[in-house]
């Protein structure tokens, strides 16, 4: 099990924004059990910028999403309370990630 929050914190810490521009979740993976997925908005600066942030972070390699695991979305799903909808984030990641489909 990879701590999604650690990867998310490393990415958000490298961005110069207070806004919620990304979410880290996991999808099933045959070899590892699960694989991290990063959903990000255009305001994040893009997948390349996020990958550069991870390269200089002190996260172990196992906790770093692979370059093909970044997906840009128009908006992150939120609940009526304004909090991130984790269930919808997981479903969106599974729908976008072709490698996690049976």
OpenMM code with the backbone's topology and positions (N, CA, C; nanometers):
from openmm import Vec3, app, unit

residues = "UNK UNK UNK UNK UNK UNK UNK UNK UNK UNK UNK UNK UNK UNK UNK UNK UNK UNK UNK UNK UNK UNK UNK UNK UNK UNK UNK UNK UNK UNK UNK UNK UNK UNK UNK UNK UNK UNK UNK UNK UNK UNK UNK UNK UNK UNK UNK UNK UNK UNK UNK UNK UNK UNK UNK UNK UNK UNK UNK UNK UNK UNK UNK UNK UNK UNK UNK UNK UNK UNK UNK UNK UNK UNK UNK UNK UNK UNK UNK UNK UNK UNK UNK UNK UNK UNK UNK UNK UNK UNK UNK UNK UNK UNK UNK UNK UNK UNK UNK UNK UNK UNK".split()
positions = [
    Vec3(0.0832, -0.1181, 0.0000),
    Vec3(0.0000, 0.0000, 0.0000),
    Vec3(0.0881, 0.1250, 0.0000),
    Vec3(0.0634, 0.2097, -0.0947),
    Vec3(0.1387, 0.3342, -0.1067),
    Vec3(0.0555, 0.4464, -0.0456),
    Vec3(0.1149, 0.5286, 0.0395),
    Vec3(0.0388, 0.6393, 0.0978),
    Vec3(0.0132, 0.7494, -0.0058),
    Vec3(-0.1103, 0.7564, -0.0523),
    Vec3(-0.1469, 0.8552, -0.1541),
    Vec3(-0.1211, 0.9965, -0.1051),
    Vec3(-0.1448, 1.0183, 0.0221),
    Vec3(-0.1291, 1.1526, 0.0787),
    Vec3(0.0159, 1.1992, 0.0684),
    Vec3(0.1120, 1.1096, 0.0851),
    Vec3(0.2531, 1.1486, 0.0756),
    Vec3(0.2859, 1.1977, -0.0648),
    Vec3(0.2393, 1.1260, -0.1659),
    Vec3(0.2639, 1.1684, -0.3044),
    Vec3(0.1907, 1.2991, -0.3336),
    Vec3(0.0684, 1.3086, -0.2854),
    Vec3(-0.0098, 1.4304, -0.3083),
    Vec3(0.0540, 1.5505, -0.2393),
    Vec3(0.0985, 1.5325, -0.1164),
    Vec3(0.1643, 1.6411, -0.0432),
    Vec3(0.2927, 1.6864, -0.1121),
    Vec3(0.3706, 1.5922, -0.1642),
    Vec3(0.4939, 1.6277, -0.2346),
    Vec3(0.4631, 1.7107, -0.3591),
    Vec3(0.3598, 1.6718, -0.4317),
    Vec3(0.3232, 1.7453, -0.5526),
    Vec3(0.2686, 1.8838, -0.5189),
    Vec3(0.1764, 1.8894, -0.4234),
    Vec3(0.1189, 2.0189, -0.3862),
    Vec3(0.2237, 2.1115, -0.3256),
    Vec3(0.3194, 2.0543, -0.2521),
    Vec3(0.4255, 2.1348, -0.1928),
    Vec3(0.5160, 2.1991, -0.2974),
    Vec3(0.5278, 2.1358, -0.4141),
    Vec3(0.6112, 2.1896, -0.5205),
    Vec3(0.5422, 2.2925, -0.6079),
    Vec3(0.4122, 2.3057, -0.5914),
    Vec3(0.3361, 2.4031, -0.6697),
    Vec3(0.3178, 2.5312, -0.5899),
    Vec3(0.3106, 2.6399, -0.6609),
    Vec3(0.2920, 2.7695, -0.5953),
    Vec3(0.1448, 2.8080, -0.6012),
    Vec3(0.0609, 2.7278, -0.5349),
    Vec3(-0.0827, 2.7547, -0.5359),
    Vec3(-0.1461, 2.7019, -0.4088),
    Vec3(-0.2527, 2.7642, -0.3692),
    Vec3(-0.3301, 2.7202, -0.2530),
    Vec3(-0.4537, 2.6431, -0.2991),
    Vec3(-0.4798, 2.6406, -0.4301),
    Vec3(-0.5983, 2.5764, -0.4848),
    Vec3(-0.5796, 2.4259, -0.4958),
    Vec3(-0.6909, 2.3545, -0.4948),
    Vec3(-0.6903, 2.2094, -0.5155),
    Vec3(-0.6812, 2.1864, -0.6656),
    Vec3(-0.5620, 2.1547, -0.7155),
    Vec3(-0.5417, 2.1370, -0.8590),
    Vec3(-0.5069, 1.9936, -0.8957),
    Vec3(-0.4990, 1.9044, -0.7952),
    Vec3(-0.4675, 1.7656, -0.8244),
    Vec3(-0.5184, 1.6753, -0.7140),
    Vec3(-0.5285, 1.5482, -0.7489),
    Vec3(-0.5646, 1.4445, -0.6528),
    Vec3(-0.4883, 1.3185, -0.6900),
    Vec3(-0.4408, 1.2476, -0.5898),
    Vec3(-0.3700, 1.1221, -0.6115),
    Vec3(-0.4573, 1.0093, -0.5592),
    Vec3(-0.4733, 0.9067, -0.6403),
    Vec3(-0.5500, 0.7884, -0.6015),
    Vec3(-0.4790, 0.6662, -0.6586),
    Vec3(-0.5406, 0.5509, -0.6462),
    Vec3(-0.4789, 0.4284, -0.6970),
    Vec3(-0.5805, 0.3470, -0.7747),
    Vec3(-0.5275, 0.2706, -0.8693),
    Vec3(-0.6081, 0.1752, -0.9452),
    Vec3(-0.5427, 0.0382, -0.9298),
    Vec3(-0.6188, -0.0681, -0.9513),
    Vec3(-0.5612, -0.2026, -0.9405),
    Vec3(-0.4479, -0.2238, -1.0415),
    Vec3(-0.3482, -0.2997, -0.9996),
    Vec3(-0.2356, -0.3333, -1.0861),
    Vec3(-0.2037, -0.4813, -1.0654),
    Vec3(-0.1934, -0.5577, -1.1741),
    Vec3(-0.1684, -0.7013, -1.1634),
    Vec3(-0.0380, -0.7343, -1.0927),
    Vec3(0.0664, -0.6601, -1.1208),
    Vec3(0.1986, -0.6917, -1.0669),
    Vec3(0.2201, -0.6402, -0.9258),
    Vec3(0.1724, -0.5192, -0.8976),
    Vec3(0.2029, -0.4547, -0.7698),
    Vec3(0.0848, -0.4489, -0.6725),
    Vec3(-0.0314, -0.4855, -0.7185),
    Vec3(-0.1493, -0.4743, -0.6342),
    Vec3(-0.2249, -0.3455, -0.6615),
    Vec3(-0.1522, -0.2333, -0.6618),
    Vec3(-0.2127, -0.1057, -0.6972),
    Vec3(-0.1080, -0.0146, -0.7584),
    Vec3(-0.1561, 0.0834, -0.8346),
    Vec3(-0.0678, 0.1792, -0.9017),
    Vec3(-0.1253, 0.3176, -0.8824),
    Vec3(-0.0386, 0.4131, -0.8507),
    Vec3(-0.0835, 0.5498, -0.8278),
    Vec3(-0.1220, 0.6191, -0.9578),
    Vec3(-0.2267, 0.6995, -0.9493),
    Vec3(-0.2755, 0.7810, -1.0605),
    Vec3(-0.2875, 0.9243, -1.0094),
    Vec3(-0.2452, 1.0204, -1.0917),
    Vec3(-0.2584, 1.1617, -1.0574),
    Vec3(-0.3573, 1.2255, -1.1541),
    Vec3(-0.4669, 1.2757, -1.0986),
    Vec3(-0.5613, 1.3549, -1.1766),
    Vec3(-0.5283, 1.5006, -1.1490),
    Vec3(-0.5107, 1.5792, -1.2536),
    Vec3(-0.4720, 1.7192, -1.2340),
    Vec3(-0.5474, 1.8082, -1.3305),
    Vec3(-0.5669, 1.9318, -1.2898),
    Vec3(-0.6326, 2.0296, -1.3753),
    Vec3(-0.5261, 2.1077, -1.4525),
    Vec3(-0.5689, 2.1876, -1.5469),
    Vec3(-0.4757, 2.2692, -1.6251),
    Vec3(-0.4003, 2.3677, -1.5362),
    Vec3(-0.4621, 2.4080, -1.4255),
    Vec3(-0.3977, 2.5024, -1.3338),
    Vec3(-0.2775, 2.4439, -1.2605),
    Vec3(-0.2556, 2.3136, -1.2727),
    Vec3(-0.1423, 2.2491, -1.2059),
    Vec3(-0.0102, 2.2755, -1.2781),
    Vec3(-0.0173, 2.3218, -1.4008),
    Vec3(0.1041, 2.3420, -1.4784),
    Vec3(0.1342, 2.2266, -1.5719),
    Vec3(0.0581, 2.1198, -1.5634),
    Vec3(0.0732, 2.0071, -1.6544),
    Vec3(0.1520, 1.8914, -1.5972),
    Vec3(0.1416, 1.7790, -1.6646),
    Vec3(0.2046, 1.6548, -1.6201),
    Vec3(0.3569, 1.6670, -1.6126),
    Vec3(0.4170, 1.7339, -1.7091),
    Vec3(0.5633, 1.7464, -1.7085),
    Vec3(0.6116, 1.8214, -1.5852),
    Vec3(0.5448, 1.9286, -1.5504),
    Vec3(0.5831, 2.0045, -1.4314),
    Vec3(0.5684, 1.9191, -1.3064),
    Vec3(0.4589, 1.8454, -1.2969),
    Vec3(0.4368, 1.7595, -1.1807),
    Vec3(0.5429, 1.6499, -1.1721),
    Vec3(0.5806, 1.5939, -1.2850),
    Vec3(0.6850, 1.4913, -1.2864),
    Vec3(0.8197, 1.5494, -1.2435),
    Vec3(0.8481, 1.6729, -1.2836),
    Vec3(0.9726, 1.7380, -1.2406),
    Vec3(0.9741, 1.7582, -1.0897),
    Vec3(0.8598, 1.7940, -1.0325),
    Vec3(0.8501, 1.8106, -0.8877),
    Vec3(0.8823, 1.6789, -0.8181),
    Vec3(0.8300, 1.5698, -0.8702),
    Vec3(0.8560, 1.4391, -0.8094),
    Vec3(1.0026, 1.3982, -0.8210),
    Vec3(1.0678, 1.4365, -0.9304),
    Vec3(1.2087, 1.4001, -0.9499),
    Vec3(1.2984, 1.4595, -0.8420),
    Vec3(1.2639, 1.5773, -0.7935),
    Vec3(1.3474, 1.6416, -0.6921),
    Vec3(1.2944, 1.6193, -0.5502),
    Vec3(1.1829, 1.5462, -0.5392),
    Vec3(1.1276, 1.5200, -0.4063),
    Vec3(1.2061, 1.4071, -0.3393),
    Vec3(1.1849, 1.3920, -0.2103),
    Vec3(1.2529, 1.2851, -0.1374),
    Vec3(1.1657, 1.1605, -0.1229),
    Vec3(1.0625, 1.1492, -0.2056),
    Vec3(0.9768, 1.0310, -0.2027),
    Vec3(1.0525, 0.9091, -0.2548),
    Vec3(1.0315, 0.7938, -0.1940),
    Vec3(1.0903, 0.6710, -0.2497),
    Vec3(1.0312, 0.6436, -0.3884),
    Vec3(1.1059, 0.5775, -0.4729),
    Vec3(1.0593, 0.5495, -0.6089),
    Vec3(0.9262, 0.4762, -0.6115),
    Vec3(0.9044, 0.3872, -0.5167),
    Vec3(0.7799, 0.3116, -0.5107),
    Vec3(0.6592, 0.4028, -0.4929),
    Vec3(0.6778, 0.5169, -0.4311),
    Vec3(0.5684, 0.6096, -0.4034),
    Vec3(0.5495, 0.7127, -0.5144),
    Vec3(0.6275, 0.7060, -0.6209),
    Vec3(0.6177, 0.8022, -0.7298),
    Vec3(0.5356, 0.7447, -0.8447),
    Vec3(0.4316, 0.8159, -0.8863),
    Vec3(0.3527, 0.7684, -1.0004),
    Vec3(0.4395, 0.7658, -1.1272),
    Vec3(0.4138, 0.6683, -1.2133),
    Vec3(0.4890, 0.6586, -1.3384),
    Vec3(0.4459, 0.7726, -1.4314),
    Vec3(0.5309, 0.8077, -1.5271),
    Vec3(0.4970, 0.9174, -1.6194),
    Vec3(0.3662, 0.8969, -1.6945),
    Vec3(0.3256, 0.7729, -1.7189),
    Vec3(0.2005, 0.7497, -1.7920),
    Vec3(0.0785, 0.7488, -1.7000),
    Vec3(0.0959, 0.7840, -1.5746),
    Vec3(-0.0120, 0.7803, -1.4762),
    Vec3(-0.0672, 0.9184, -1.4413),
    Vec3(-0.0460, 1.0157, -1.5281),
    Vec3(-0.0942, 1.1523, -1.5062),
    Vec3(-0.2036, 1.1817, -1.6080),
    Vec3(-0.3187, 1.2263, -1.5590),
    Vec3(-0.4319, 1.2546, -1.6468),
    Vec3(-0.4874, 1.3930, -1.6156),
    Vec3(-0.4979, 1.4745, -1.7193),
    Vec3(-0.5563, 1.6073, -1.7006),
    Vec3(-0.7083, 1.5970, -1.7095),
    Vec3(-0.7753, 1.6603, -1.6151),
    Vec3(-0.9213, 1.6635, -1.6114),
    Vec3(-0.9667, 1.8089, -1.6047),
    Vec3(-1.0877, 1.8340, -1.6502),
    Vec3(-1.1401, 1.9711, -1.6477),
    Vec3(-1.1565, 2.0187, -1.5040),
    Vec3(-1.2145, 1.9349, -1.4202),
    Vec3(-1.2370, 1.9676, -1.2799),
    Vec3(-1.2225, 1.8414, -1.1969),
    Vec3(-1.1831, 1.8581, -1.0727),
    Vec3(-1.1799, 1.7464, -0.9787),
    Vec3(-1.3181, 1.7328, -0.9156),
    Vec3(-1.3663, 1.6091, -0.8982),
    Vec3(-1.4984, 1.5913, -0.8387),
    Vec3(-1.4999, 1.6317, -0.6914),
    Vec3(-1.5994, 1.7104, -0.6538),
    Vec3(-1.6132, 1.7533, -0.5144),
    Vec3(-1.7548, 1.7241, -0.4660),
    Vec3(-1.7669, 1.7085, -0.3349),
    Vec3(-1.8964, 1.6886, -0.2712),
    Vec3(-1.9657, 1.8226, -0.2520),
    Vec3(-2.0891, 1.8193, -0.2112),
    Vec3(-2.1644, 1.9426, -0.1849),
    Vec3(-2.0985, 2.0259, -0.0762),
    Vec3(-2.0225, 1.9610, 0.0120),
    Vec3(-1.9524, 2.0321, 0.1192),
    Vec3(-1.8277, 2.1039, 0.0700),
    Vec3(-1.7885, 2.0760, -0.0563),
    Vec3(-1.6682, 2.1371, -0.1108),
    Vec3(-1.5446, 2.0494, -0.0952),
    Vec3(-1.5592, 1.9371, -0.0240),
    Vec3(-1.4460, 1.8453, -0.0076),
    Vec3(-1.4334, 1.7567, -0.1307),
    Vec3(-1.3132, 1.7061, -0.1520),
    Vec3(-1.2864, 1.6173, -0.2636),
    Vec3(-1.3698, 1.4908, -0.2508),
    Vec3(-1.4337, 1.4497, -0.3589),
    Vec3(-1.5134, 1.3267, -0.3609),
    Vec3(-1.4206, 1.2105, -0.3964),
    Vec3(-1.3695, 1.1423, -0.2945),
    Vec3(-1.2688, 1.0384, -0.3147),
    Vec3(-1.3210, 0.9213, -0.3974),
    Vec3(-1.4470, 0.8845, -0.3778),
    Vec3(-1.5054, 0.7763, -0.4571),
    Vec3(-1.5117, 0.8127, -0.6044),
    Vec3(-1.5528, 0.9331, -0.6338),
    Vec3(-1.5605, 0.9791, -0.7727),
    Vec3(-1.4207, 0.9940, -0.8329),
    Vec3(-1.3241, 1.0335, -0.7519),
    Vec3(-1.1856, 1.0440, -0.7996),
    Vec3(-1.1354, 0.9055, -0.8406),
    Vec3(-1.1595, 0.8047, -0.7564),
    Vec3(-1.1167, 0.6672, -0.7869),
    Vec3(-1.1834, 0.6166, -0.9145),
    Vec3(-1.3131, 0.6413, -0.9284),
    Vec3(-1.3844, 0.5948, -1.0473),
    Vec3(-1.3334, 0.6656, -1.1726),
    Vec3(-1.3126, 0.7955, -1.1643),
    Vec3(-1.2614, 0.8708, -1.2780),
    Vec3(-1.1232, 0.8206, -1.3189),
    Vec3(-1.0378, 0.7948, -1.2209),
    Vec3(-0.9038, 0.7430, -1.2500),
    Vec3(-0.9116, 0.6073, -1.3186),
    Vec3(-0.9992, 0.5191, -1.2712),
    Vec3(-1.0146, 0.3868, -1.3328),
    Vec3(-1.0685, 0.3982, -1.4749),
    Vec3(-1.1594, 0.4921, -1.4964),
    Vec3(-1.2150, 0.5117, -1.6307),
    Vec3(-1.1112, 0.5655, -1.7272),
    Vec3(-1.0236, 0.6526, -1.6809),
    Vec3(-0.9223, 0.7135, -1.7674),
    Vec3(-0.8036, 0.6224, -1.7928),
    Vec3(-0.7703, 0.5392, -1.6967),
    Vec3(-0.6500, 0.4562, -1.7052),
    Vec3(-0.6796, 0.3248, -1.7784),
    Vec3(-0.6351, 0.3135, -1.9005),
    Vec3(-0.6628, 0.1941, -1.9805),
    Vec3(-0.5898, 0.0713, -1.9268),
    Vec3(-0.4781, 0.0877, -1.8574),
    Vec3(-0.4034, -0.0263, -1.8052),
    Vec3(-0.4738, -0.0946, -1.6890),
    Vec3(-0.5668, -0.0276, -1.6230),
    Vec3(-0.6351, -0.0864, -1.5087),
    Vec3(-0.7632, -0.1591, -1.5484),
    Vec3(-0.7980, -0.1513, -1.6748),
    Vec3(-0.9212, -0.2181, -1.7205),
    Vec3(-0.8950, -0.3650, -1.7450),
    Vec3(-0.9953, -0.4490, -1.7134),
    Vec3(-0.9809, -0.5938, -1.7385),
    Vec3(-0.9813, -0.6278, -1.8850),
] * unit.nanometer
topology = app.Topology()
chain = topology.addChain("A")
for resn in residues:
    res = topology.addResidue(resn, chain)
    for name in ("N", "CA", "C"):
        topology.addAtom(name, app.Element.getBySymbol(name[0]), res)
